């Protein structure tokens, strides 16, 4: 059974990122992912722009609406994708839940869930009340390479204690939340933090919200400590993680396009010394098709019968050789609404401390300068 899908917001992530790219190699938008995946049936798009609506209808052979209510009334979707600007997320979700008959089975919302904590909590409460599953598109969580790293960390193949550095650009909450959420997935919840430098204000080019800080901050997660450092987006985009373990080094480069593991080994010339292997292991990833993997994870999360997710991949002829989420009875890695709220709560605590002045904060402890 396929799930009828409507996409609200036909901008870059909704439709635009891969319009000019080969669909056999690149799946970078919701429109392409849900039009290709056999578990979903793309029914319609919604956008205020007539140009984008026409482009969507031309490329995907589906109607596009200026009015969300009209789209919901005609198509009765089981899945609705929210890809409008972040300040509109809460209002859009409220409208979906109020106008849908019946209510959808699931909503997939773009990241971050909201800029306002009250809005984010309200979105979770409304979905829980209506019995609607809420997921957030932190798309790296669905990548095979990321899932493989989590498996190695959970099994202690990558051994603790863990310490690392994370570079981000384009705003701590706007883009840094991708890597913060990823590190929560790998290392567990944030336990405490210390602001190194509150950083400069930064605004998105879309002017979605007021300028946010780009702090340098040290964060202690349950299973490791990470220093976040802000790069300058105007020079170049930079999203990397270097994680040092007791038995090697993990490098998550170019936003995840390159993942390398260097095991610790005896030095060839000086065997009394332990160094890193010269030739790293390349951990396969699927970032050229990241939204396909989100759709695959969503299909797995929504399916009631064990094992059907792999059947969907086989049906499409696009199953990946890289490790699959859910393999070995592992739960889907897709970010839930609750996970996304945990990211938002942690990052808001850091940004509030930046506004008040640097210090170290832990649950139940007074901050100190």
C-alpha atoms as a printed R data frame, in Angstrom:
    type eleno elety resid chain resno       x      y       z
1   ATOM     1    CA   UNK     A     1   0.000  0.000   0.000
2   ATOM     2    CA   UNK     A     2   1.363  3.423  -0.939
3   ATOM     3    CA   UNK     A     3   0.933  6.536   1.176
4   ATOM     4    CA   UNK     A     4  -0.605  9.550  -0.537
5   ATOM     5    CA   UNK     A     5   1.795 12.472  -0.081
6   ATOM     6    CA   UNK     A     6   1.407 16.250  -0.336
7   ATOM     7    CA   UNK     A     7   4.391 18.630  -0.124
8   ATOM     8    CA   UNK     A     8   3.793 22.096   1.335
9   ATOM     9    CA   UNK     A     9   6.549 24.440   0.164
10  ATOM    10    CA   UNK     A    10   8.235 23.985  -3.210
11  ATOM    11    CA   UNK     A    11  11.482 25.852  -2.603
12  ATOM    12    CA   UNK     A    12  14.942 24.342  -2.668
13  ATOM    13    CA   UNK     A    13  14.487 21.363  -0.335
14  ATOM    14    CA   UNK     A    14  10.865 20.939  -1.407
15  ATOM    15    CA   UNK     A    15  11.694 20.717  -5.117
16  ATOM    16    CA   UNK     A    16  14.553 22.861  -6.380
17  ATOM    17    CA   UNK     A    17  17.830 21.288  -5.274
18  ATOM    18    CA   UNK     A    18  17.859 18.493  -7.866
19  ATOM    19    CA   UNK     A    19  15.706 19.779 -10.729
20  ATOM    20    CA   UNK     A    20  18.711 20.023 -13.061
21  ATOM    21    CA   UNK     A    21  20.422 16.849 -11.794
22  ATOM    22    CA   UNK     A    22  20.261 13.261 -13.016
23  ATOM    23    CA   UNK     A    23  17.523 11.448 -11.035
24  ATOM    24    CA   UNK     A    24  19.438  8.175 -11.337
25  ATOM    25    CA   UNK     A    25  22.249  9.684  -9.252
26  ATOM    26    CA   UNK     A    26  20.796 12.520  -7.194
27  ATOM    27    CA   UNK     A    27  17.779 12.618  -4.879
28  ATOM    28    CA   UNK     A    28  18.107 15.858  -2.928
29  ATOM    29    CA   UNK     A    29  14.514 17.128  -2.683
30  ATOM    30    CA   UNK     A    30  11.267 15.904  -1.163
31  ATOM    31    CA   UNK     A    31   9.523 16.026  -4.526
32  ATOM    32    CA   UNK     A    32  11.992 13.688  -6.201
33  ATOM    33    CA   UNK     A    33  12.240 11.331  -3.228
34  ATOM    34    CA   UNK     A    34   8.514 10.845  -2.786
35  ATOM    35    CA   UNK     A    35   7.891 10.630  -6.529
36  ATOM    36    CA   UNK     A    36  10.450  7.794  -6.848
37  ATOM    37    CA   UNK     A    37   9.980  5.765  -3.680
38  ATOM    38    CA   UNK     A    38   7.487  2.904  -4.176
39  ATOM    39    CA   UNK     A    39   6.050  3.259  -0.667
40  ATOM    40    CA   UNK     A    40   4.723  6.750  -1.441
41  ATOM    41    CA   UNK     A    41   2.454  8.303  -4.056
42  ATOM    42    CA   UNK     A    42   3.155 11.976  -4.691
43  ATOM    43    CA   UNK     A    43  -0.251 13.599  -5.098
44  ATOM    44    CA   UNK     A    44   0.252 17.374  -5.046
45  ATOM    45    CA   UNK     A    45   2.335 20.360  -4.057
46  ATOM    46    CA   UNK     A    46   1.400 23.625  -2.349
47  ATOM    47    CA   UNK     A    47   3.217 26.939  -2.793
48  ATOM    48    CA   UNK     A    48   2.417 30.645  -2.944
49  ATOM    49    CA   UNK     A    49   4.535 31.089  -6.095
50  ATOM    50    CA   UNK     A    50   2.798 30.496  -9.428
51  ATOM    51    CA   UNK     A    51   6.194 29.911 -11.059
52  ATOM    52    CA   UNK     A    52   7.099 27.156  -8.618
53  ATOM    53    CA   UNK     A    53   3.642 25.609  -8.908
54  ATOM    54    CA   UNK     A    54   3.960 25.475 -12.706
55  ATOM    55    CA   UNK     A    55   7.465 24.010 -12.450
56  ATOM    56    CA   UNK     A    56   6.271 21.307 -10.056
57  ATOM    57    CA   UNK     A    57   3.330 20.320 -12.257
58  ATOM    58    CA   UNK     A    58   5.541 20.216 -15.353
59  ATOM    59    CA   UNK     A    59   8.234 18.026 -13.751
60  ATOM    60    CA   UNK     A    60   6.097 15.713 -11.648
61  ATOM    61    CA   UNK     A    61   2.764 15.582 -13.470
62  ATOM    62    CA   UNK     A    62   0.884 16.492 -10.291
63  ATOM    63    CA   UNK     A    63  -1.394 19.420  -9.518
64  ATOM    64    CA   UNK     A    64  -0.060 22.281  -7.429
65  ATOM    65    CA   UNK     A    65  -2.194 24.543  -5.276
66  ATOM    66    CA   UNK     A    66  -1.874 28.018  -3.845
67  ATOM    67    CA   UNK     A    67  -4.255 27.048  -1.032
68  ATOM    68    CA   UNK     A    68  -3.348 24.291   1.434
69  ATOM    69    CA   UNK     A    69  -6.936 23.632   2.383
70  ATOM    70    CA   UNK     A    70  -7.870 22.931  -1.220
71  ATOM    71    CA   UNK     A    71  -5.047 20.430  -1.613
72  ATOM    72    CA   UNK     A    72  -6.010 18.611   1.584
73  ATOM    73    CA   UNK     A    73  -9.689 18.504   0.627
74  ATOM    74    CA   UNK     A    74  -8.987 16.974  -2.782
75  ATOM    75    CA   UNK     A    75  -6.185 14.512  -1.983
76  ATOM    76    CA   UNK     A    76  -6.670 13.410   1.659
77  ATOM    77    CA   UNK     A    77  -2.936 12.701   2.169
78  ATOM    78    CA   UNK     A    78  -1.585 10.160   4.622
79  ATOM    79    CA   UNK     A    79   1.754 11.996   4.671
80  ATOM    80    CA   UNK     A    80   2.242 15.765   4.573
81  ATOM    81    CA   UNK     A    81   5.699 17.306   4.170
82  ATOM    82    CA   UNK     A    82   6.227 20.772   5.677
83  ATOM    83    CA   UNK     A    83   8.953 22.570   3.703
84  ATOM    84    CA   UNK     A    84   7.915 26.191   4.245
85  ATOM    85    CA   UNK     A    85  10.258 28.677   6.018
86  ATOM    86    CA   UNK     A    86  10.911 27.792   9.660
87  ATOM    87    CA   UNK     A    87   8.826 30.629  11.226
88  ATOM    88    CA   UNK     A    88   5.769 29.219   9.418
89  ATOM    89    CA   UNK     A    89   6.175 25.598  10.593
90  ATOM    90    CA   UNK     A    90   3.836 25.750  13.589
91  ATOM    91    CA   UNK     A    91   1.023 27.595  11.796
92  ATOM    92    CA   UNK     A    92   1.308 25.241   8.816
93  ATOM    93    CA   UNK     A    93   1.094 22.161  11.041
94  ATOM    94    CA   UNK     A    94  -1.916 23.587  12.857
95  ATOM    95    CA   UNK     A    95  -3.657 24.182   9.547
96  ATOM    96    CA   UNK     A    96  -2.893 20.645   8.353
97  ATOM    97    CA   UNK     A    97  -4.346 19.098  11.497
98  ATOM    98    CA   UNK     A    98  -7.384 21.380  11.484
99  ATOM    99    CA   UNK     A    99  -8.313 20.906   7.810
100 ATOM   100    CA   UNK     A   100  -7.398 17.279   7.095
101 ATOM   101    CA   UNK     A   101 -10.230 14.764   6.964
102 ATOM   102    CA   UNK     A   102  -9.034 12.255   8.013
103 ATOM   103    CA   UNK     A   103  -5.866 13.427   9.728
104 ATOM   104    CA   UNK     A   104  -2.631 12.250   8.078
105 ATOM   105    CA   UNK     A   105  -0.739  9.273   9.416
106 ATOM   106    CA   UNK     A   106   2.486 11.292   9.591
107 ATOM   107    CA   UNK     A   107   4.018 14.728   9.104
108 ATOM   108    CA   UNK     A   108   7.628 15.202   7.989
109 ATOM   109    CA   UNK     A   109   8.795 18.711   8.924
110 ATOM   110    CA   UNK     A   110  11.919 20.505   7.787
111 ATOM   111    CA   UNK     A   111  14.591 21.339  10.352
112 ATOM   112    CA   UNK     A   112  14.745 23.015  12.746
113 ATOM   113    CA   UNK     A   113  11.320 22.177  14.114
114 ATOM   114    CA   UNK     A   114  10.827 25.840  15.079
115 ATOM   115    CA   UNK     A   115  12.840 28.819  16.253
116 ATOM   116    CA   UNK     A   116  10.485 29.354  19.189
117 ATOM   117    CA   UNK     A   117  10.422 26.696  21.925
118 ATOM   118    CA   UNK     A   118   6.737 27.301  22.656
119 ATOM   119    CA   UNK     A   119   5.904 26.625  18.999
120 ATOM   120    CA   UNK     A   120   8.000 23.456  18.948
121 ATOM   121    CA   UNK     A   121   6.368 22.057  22.084
122 ATOM   122    CA   UNK     A   122   2.940 22.960  20.739
123 ATOM   123    CA   UNK     A   123   3.643 21.063  17.506
124 ATOM   124    CA   UNK     A   124   4.525 17.901  19.439
125 ATOM   125    CA   UNK     A   125   1.471 18.215  21.676
126 ATOM   126    CA   UNK     A   126  -0.917 18.736  18.760
127 ATOM   127    CA   UNK     A   127   0.449 15.733  16.869
128 ATOM   128    CA   UNK     A   128   0.288 13.538  19.964
129 ATOM   129    CA   UNK     A   129  -3.309 14.597  20.612
130 ATOM   130    CA   UNK     A   130  -4.306 13.771  17.035
131 ATOM   131    CA   UNK     A   131  -2.312 10.530  16.904
132 ATOM   132    CA   UNK     A   132  -0.077 11.832  14.086
133 ATOM   133    CA   UNK     A   133   3.562 10.712  13.923
134 ATOM   134    CA   UNK     A   134   5.903 13.711  13.653
135 ATOM   135    CA   UNK     A   135   9.375 13.453  12.107
136 ATOM   136    CA   UNK     A   136  11.976 16.127  11.341
137 ATOM   137    CA   UNK     A   137  14.233 16.154   8.288
138 ATOM   138    CA   UNK     A   138  17.676 16.017   9.864
139 ATOM   139    CA   UNK     A   139  18.553 14.045   6.770
140 ATOM   140    CA   UNK     A   140  22.056 12.934   7.832
141 ATOM   141    CA   UNK     A   141  20.440 10.688  10.453
142 ATOM   142    CA   UNK     A   142  19.114  8.520   7.609
143 ATOM   143    CA   UNK     A   143  22.444  8.133   5.811
144 ATOM   144    CA   UNK     A   144  23.998  4.657   5.794
145 ATOM   145    CA   UNK     A   145  27.427  5.959   6.810
146 ATOM   146    CA   UNK     A   146  26.012  7.774   9.838
147 ATOM   147    CA   UNK     A   147  24.042  4.692  10.873
148 ATOM   148    CA   UNK     A   148  27.161  2.550  10.546
149 ATOM   149    CA   UNK     A   149  29.095  4.922  12.820
150 ATOM   150    CA   UNK     A   150  26.319  4.743  15.412
151 ATOM   151    CA   UNK     A   151  26.478  0.938  15.242
152 ATOM   152    CA   UNK     A   152  30.238  0.975  15.836
153 ATOM   153    CA   UNK     A   153  29.883  3.408  18.736
154 ATOM   154    CA   UNK     A   154  27.082  1.374  20.343
155 ATOM   155    CA   UNK     A   155  29.056 -1.847  20.006
156 ATOM   156    CA   UNK     A   156  32.296 -0.189  21.263
157 ATOM   157    CA   UNK     A   157  34.067 -0.943  17.973
158 ATOM   158    CA   UNK     A   158  34.885  2.741  18.213
159 ATOM   159    CA   UNK     A   159  36.079  2.904  21.809
160 ATOM   160    CA   UNK     A   160  35.773  5.588  24.428
161 ATOM   161    CA   UNK     A   161  36.609  7.969  25.895
162 ATOM   162    CA   UNK     A   162  35.565 10.171  22.984
163 ATOM   163    CA   UNK     A   163  36.627 13.739  22.317
164 ATOM   164    CA   UNK     A   164  36.257 15.838  19.210
165 ATOM   165    CA   UNK     A   165  35.925 19.064  17.286
166 ATOM   166    CA   UNK     A   166  32.961 20.143  15.146
167 ATOM   167    CA   UNK     A   167  33.198 23.001  12.639
168 ATOM   168    CA   UNK     A   168  29.949 24.573  11.427
169 ATOM   169    CA   UNK     A   169  28.988 27.642   9.402
170 ATOM   170    CA   UNK     A   170  25.814 29.536   8.471
171 ATOM   171    CA   UNK     A   171  24.438 29.891  11.988
172 ATOM   172    CA   UNK     A   172  24.484 27.711  15.094
173 ATOM   173    CA   UNK     A   173  20.768 26.907  14.977
174 ATOM   174    CA   UNK     A   174  20.214 27.230  11.234
175 ATOM   175    CA   UNK     A   175  22.988 24.886  10.044
176 ATOM   176    CA   UNK     A   176  24.819 23.899  13.209
177 ATOM   177    CA   UNK     A   177  21.704 22.061  14.392
178 ATOM   178    CA   UNK     A   178  22.345 19.420  11.696
179 ATOM   179    CA   UNK     A   179  25.636 18.457  13.348
180 ATOM   180    CA   UNK     A   180  24.372 18.956  16.905
181 ATOM   181    CA   UNK     A   181  21.462 16.577  16.242
182 ATOM   182    CA   UNK     A   182  23.847 14.120  14.597
183 ATOM   183    CA   UNK     A   183  26.164 14.160  17.619
184 ATOM   184    CA   UNK     A   184  23.203 13.633  19.953
185 ATOM   185    CA   UNK     A   185  22.362 10.554  17.866
186 ATOM   186    CA   UNK     A   186  25.938  9.270  18.185
187 ATOM   187    CA   UNK     A   187  26.864 10.376  21.713
188 ATOM   188    CA   UNK     A   188  23.610 10.765  23.626
189 ATOM   189    CA   UNK     A   189  22.001 13.826  25.233
190 ATOM   190    CA   UNK     A   190  23.830 16.981  26.240
191 ATOM   191    CA   UNK     A   191  24.829 16.885  29.909
192 ATOM   192    CA   UNK     A   192  26.541 20.275  30.301
193 ATOM   193    CA   UNK     A   193  28.176 22.989  28.241
194 ATOM   194    CA   UNK     A   194  30.562 25.911  28.462
195 ATOM   195    CA   UNK     A   195  30.584 28.923  26.152
196 ATOM   196    CA   UNK     A   196  34.078 29.705  24.895
197 ATOM   197    CA   UNK     A   197  33.110 32.744  22.797
198 ATOM   198    CA   UNK     A   198  29.548 34.007  22.199
199 ATOM   199    CA   UNK     A   199  30.511 34.759  18.593
200 ATOM   200    CA   UNK     A   200  29.105 37.191  16.063
201 ATOM   201    CA   UNK     A   201  25.459 37.629  14.986
202 ATOM   202    CA   UNK     A   202  24.558 35.950  11.702
203 ATOM   203    CA   UNK     A   203  21.419 36.177   9.551
204 ATOM   204    CA   UNK     A   204  20.180 33.798   6.864
205 ATOM   205    CA   UNK     A   205  19.987 35.165   3.350
206 ATOM   206    CA   UNK     A   206  16.267 34.396   3.430
207 ATOM   207    CA   UNK     A   207  15.934 36.645   6.520
208 ATOM   208    CA   UNK     A   208  13.720 33.989   8.137
209 ATOM   209    CA   UNK     A   209  14.478 35.184  11.645
210 ATOM   210    CA   UNK     A   210  16.470 37.655  13.671
211 ATOM   211    CA   UNK     A   211  20.231 37.290  13.645
212 ATOM   212    CA   UNK     A   212  21.473 34.375  15.755
213 ATOM   213    CA   UNK     A   213  24.817 33.905  17.465
214 ATOM   214    CA   UNK     A   214  27.603 31.763  16.072
215 ATOM   215    CA   UNK     A   215  29.247 30.691  19.326
216 ATOM   216    CA   UNK     A   216  32.321 28.628  20.006
217 ATOM   217    CA   UNK     A   217  31.135 26.226  22.692
218 ATOM   218    CA   UNK     A   218  32.259 23.089  24.507
219 ATOM   219    CA   UNK     A   219  29.500 20.504  24.919
220 ATOM   220    CA   UNK     A   220  29.637 17.391  27.079
221 ATOM   221    CA   UNK     A   221  27.334 14.718  25.673
222 ATOM   222    CA   UNK     A   222  26.675 11.538  27.636
223 ATOM   223    CA   UNK     A   223  29.387  9.620  25.783
224 ATOM   224    CA   UNK     A   224  31.833 12.285  24.655
225 ATOM   225    CA   UNK     A   225  32.934 15.899  24.681
226 ATOM   226    CA   UNK     A   226  32.855 18.105  21.570
227 ATOM   227    CA   UNK     A   227  34.112 21.623  20.917
228 ATOM   228    CA   UNK     A   228  31.935 23.444  18.375
229 ATOM   229    CA   UNK     A   229  33.732 26.153  16.384
230 ATOM   230    CA   UNK     A   230  32.097 28.646  14.026
231 ATOM   231    CA   UNK     A   231  33.532 29.073  10.529
232 ATOM   232    CA   UNK     A   232  32.725 32.009   8.259
233 ATOM   233    CA   UNK     A   233  30.116 31.122   5.658
234 ATOM   234    CA   UNK     A   234  31.081 34.113   3.486
235 ATOM   235    CA   UNK     A   235  34.515 32.532   3.000
236 ATOM   236    CA   UNK     A   236  33.260 28.983   2.394
237 ATOM   237    CA   UNK     A   237  30.750 26.512   3.813
238 ATOM   238    CA   UNK     A   238  32.314 24.186   6.356
239 ATOM   239    CA   UNK     A   239  30.682 21.274   8.197
240 ATOM   240    CA   UNK     A   240  33.049 18.703   9.673
241 ATOM   241    CA   UNK     A   241  33.488 16.506  12.732
242 ATOM   242    CA   UNK     A   242  36.769 15.002  13.953
243 ATOM   243    CA   UNK     A   243  36.225 12.425  16.683
244 ATOM   244    CA   UNK     A   244  39.155 10.933  18.599
245 ATOM   245    CA   UNK     A   245  38.575  7.525  20.189
246 ATOM   246    CA   UNK     A   246  40.784  5.226  22.239
247 ATOM   247    CA   UNK     A   247  41.426  3.090  19.159
248 ATOM   248    CA   UNK     A   248  41.477  5.571  16.265
249 ATOM   249    CA   UNK     A   249  40.167  8.709  14.634
250 ATOM   250    CA   UNK     A   250  36.897  9.334  12.789
251 ATOM   251    CA   UNK     A   251  36.708 12.157  10.227
252 ATOM   252    CA   UNK     A   252  33.281 13.265   9.018
253 ATOM   253    CA   UNK     A   253  34.198 15.687   6.231
254 ATOM   254    CA   UNK     A   254  32.353 17.945   3.753
255 ATOM   255    CA   UNK     A   255  29.081 17.606   5.609
256 ATOM   256    CA   UNK     A   256  29.309 13.815   5.384
257 ATOM   257    CA   UNK     A   257  30.336 13.386   1.759
258 ATOM   258    CA   UNK     A   258  33.577 11.817   2.997
259 ATOM   259    CA   UNK     A   259  33.733  9.593   6.097
260 ATOM   260    CA   UNK     A   260  37.093  8.121   7.112
261 ATOM   261    CA   UNK     A   261  38.200  5.881   9.963
262 ATOM   262    CA   UNK     A   262  41.884  5.625  10.852
263 ATOM   263    CA   UNK     A   263  42.583  2.797  13.265
264 ATOM   264    CA   UNK     A   264  45.309  3.097  15.867
265 ATOM   265    CA   UNK     A   265  48.242  0.782  15.104
266 ATOM   266    CA   UNK     A   266  51.856  0.183  16.016
267 ATOM   267    CA   UNK     A   267  54.288  2.432  14.199
268 ATOM   268    CA   UNK     A   268  56.123  0.437  11.523
269 ATOM   269    CA   UNK     A   269  59.541  1.915  12.306
270 ATOM   270    CA   UNK     A   270  59.102  2.658  16.021
271 ATOM   271    CA   UNK     A   271  56.949 -0.162  17.426
272 ATOM   272    CA   UNK     A   272  57.003  1.361  20.912
273 ATOM   273    CA   UNK     A   273  54.746  4.103  19.539
274 ATOM   274    CA   UNK     A   274  51.086  3.850  18.563
275 ATOM   275    CA   UNK     A   275  50.060  5.994  15.575
276 ATOM   276    CA   UNK     A   276  47.180  6.197  13.128
277 ATOM   277    CA   UNK     A   277  46.988  3.992  10.053
278 ATOM   278    CA   UNK     A   278  48.332  5.771   6.967
279 ATOM   279    CA   UNK     A   279  45.541  4.455   4.755
280 ATOM   280    CA   UNK     A   280  42.114  5.266   6.198
281 ATOM   281    CA   UNK     A   281  39.044  3.071   5.837
282 ATOM   282    CA   UNK     A   282  36.419  4.862   3.735
283 ATOM   283    CA   UNK     A   283  32.962  4.355   5.232
284 ATOM   284    CA   UNK     A   284  30.379  4.385   2.398
285 ATOM   285    CA   UNK     A   285  27.721  7.078   2.458
286 ATOM   286    CA   UNK     A   286  24.727  7.961   0.324
287 ATOM   287    CA   UNK     A   287  24.573 11.757   0.527
288 ATOM   288    CA   UNK     A   288  24.023 12.106  -3.218
289 ATOM   289    CA   UNK     A   289  20.631 10.488  -2.548
290 ATOM   290    CA   UNK     A   290  19.999 11.719   0.972
291 ATOM   291    CA   UNK     A   291  16.277 12.385   0.590
292 ATOM   292    CA   UNK     A   292  15.752  8.900  -0.826
293 ATOM   293    CA   UNK     A   293  17.222  7.534   2.402
294 ATOM   294    CA   UNK     A   294  14.898  9.749   4.451
295 ATOM   295    CA   UNK     A   295  11.947  8.337   2.511
296 ATOM   296    CA   UNK     A   296  13.275  4.810   3.065
297 ATOM   297    CA   UNK     A   297  13.634  5.420   6.804
298 ATOM   298    CA   UNK     A   298  10.171  6.947   6.947
299 ATOM   299    CA   UNK     A   299   8.695  3.922   5.179
300 ATOM   300    CA   UNK     A   300  10.417  1.687   7.726
301 ATOM   301    CA   UNK     A   301   9.219  3.775  10.669
302 ATOM   302    CA   UNK     A   302   5.613  3.815   9.453
303 ATOM   303    CA   UNK     A   303   5.385  0.211   8.428
304 ATOM   304    CA   UNK     A   304   3.633 -2.170  10.792
305 ATOM   305    CA   UNK     A   305   5.177 -5.341   9.460
306 ATOM   306    CA   UNK     A   306   8.822 -6.176  10.212
307 ATOM   307    CA   UNK     A   307  11.071 -6.500   7.209
308 ATOM   308    CA   UNK     A   308   8.950 -4.627   4.670
309 ATOM   309    CA   UNK     A   309  11.358 -1.683   4.397
310 ATOM   310    CA   UNK     A   310  13.951 -3.798   2.599
311 ATOM   311    CA   UNK     A   311  11.225 -5.160   0.330
312 ATOM   312    CA   UNK     A   312  10.360 -1.623  -0.748
313 ATOM   313    CA   UNK     A   313  13.995 -0.985  -1.678
314 ATOM   314    CA   UNK     A   314  14.138 -4.221  -3.687
315 ATOM   315    CA   UNK     A   315  10.864 -3.356  -5.432
316 ATOM   316    CA   UNK     A   316  12.312 -0.053  -6.595
317 ATOM   317    CA   UNK     A   317  15.536 -1.605  -7.876
318 ATOM   318    CA   UNK     A   318  17.432  1.055  -5.931
319 ATOM   319    CA   UNK     A   319  18.445 -0.860  -2.804
320 ATOM   320    CA   UNK     A   320  21.768  0.275  -1.386
321 ATOM   321    CA   UNK     A   321  24.760 -1.975  -0.696
322 ATOM   322    CA   UNK     A   322  25.715  0.182   2.265
323 ATOM   323    CA   UNK     A   323  24.416 -0.763   5.735
324 ATOM   324    CA   UNK     A   324  20.651 -0.387   6.114
325 ATOM   325    CA   UNK     A   325  18.903  1.208   9.043
326 ATOM   326    CA   UNK     A   326  16.822 -1.310  10.889
327 ATOM   327    CA   UNK     A   327  19.187 -4.165   9.980
328 ATOM   328    CA   UNK     A   328  19.619 -6.574  12.863
329 ATOM   329    CA   UNK     A   329  16.382 -5.326  14.485
330 ATOM   330    CA   UNK     A   330  17.820 -1.840  14.931
331 ATOM   331    CA   UNK     A   331  15.149  0.866  15.035
332 ATOM   332    CA   UNK     A   332  14.824  3.419  12.232
333 ATOM   333    CA   UNK     A   333  17.300  6.267  12.616
334 ATOM   334    CA   UNK     A   334  14.954  8.980  11.297
335 ATOM   335    CA   UNK     A   335  14.744 11.944  13.669
336 ATOM   336    CA   UNK     A   336  11.496 12.030  15.627
337 ATOM   337    CA   UNK     A   337   9.754 15.172  16.783
338 ATOM   338    CA   UNK     A   338  10.872 14.402  20.345
339 ATOM   339    CA   UNK     A   339  14.511 14.053  19.235
340 ATOM   340    CA   UNK     A   340  14.299 17.352  17.351
341 ATOM   341    CA   UNK     A   341  12.832 19.081  20.410
342 ATOM   342    CA   UNK     A   342  15.720 17.767  22.530
343 ATOM   343    CA   UNK     A   343  18.139 19.331  20.030
344 ATOM   344    CA   UNK     A   344  16.232 22.607  20.127
345 ATOM   345    CA   UNK     A   345  16.130 22.705  23.958
346 ATOM   346    CA   UNK     A   346  19.877 22.108  24.200
347 ATOM   347    CA   UNK     A   347  20.765 24.688  21.573
348 ATOM   348    CA   UNK     A   348  18.426 27.290  23.068
349 ATOM   349    CA   UNK     A   349  20.114 26.827  26.454
350 ATOM   350    CA   UNK     A   350  23.468 27.528  24.793
351 ATOM   351    CA   UNK     A   351  22.180 30.570  22.898
352 ATOM   352    CA   UNK     A   352  20.569 31.974  26.039
353 ATOM   353    CA   UNK     A   353  23.897 31.618  27.849
354 ATOM   354    CA   UNK     A   354  25.594 33.397  24.928
355 ATOM   355    CA   UNK     A   355  23.198 36.303  25.320
356 ATOM   356    CA   UNK     A   356  23.773 36.430  29.083
357 ATOM   357    CA   UNK     A   357  27.550 35.936  28.984
358 ATOM   358    CA   UNK     A   358  29.858 32.951  28.822
359 ATOM   359    CA   UNK     A   359  29.745 30.364  31.581
360 ATOM   360    CA   UNK     A   360  29.417 26.654  32.292
361 ATOM   361    CA   UNK     A   361  25.982 25.168  32.894
362 ATOM   362    CA   UNK     A   362  24.897 21.739  34.101
363 ATOM   363    CA   UNK     A   363  21.615 20.333  35.343
364 ATOM   364    CA   UNK     A   364  21.130 21.369  38.955
365 ATOM   365    CA   UNK     A   365  24.324 23.489  39.059
366 ATOM   366    CA   UNK     A   366  24.955 27.197  39.129
367 ATOM   367    CA   UNK     A   367  26.875 28.530  36.124
368 ATOM   368    CA   UNK     A   368  30.282 29.986  36.822
369 ATOM   369    CA   UNK     A   369  32.315 32.495  34.839
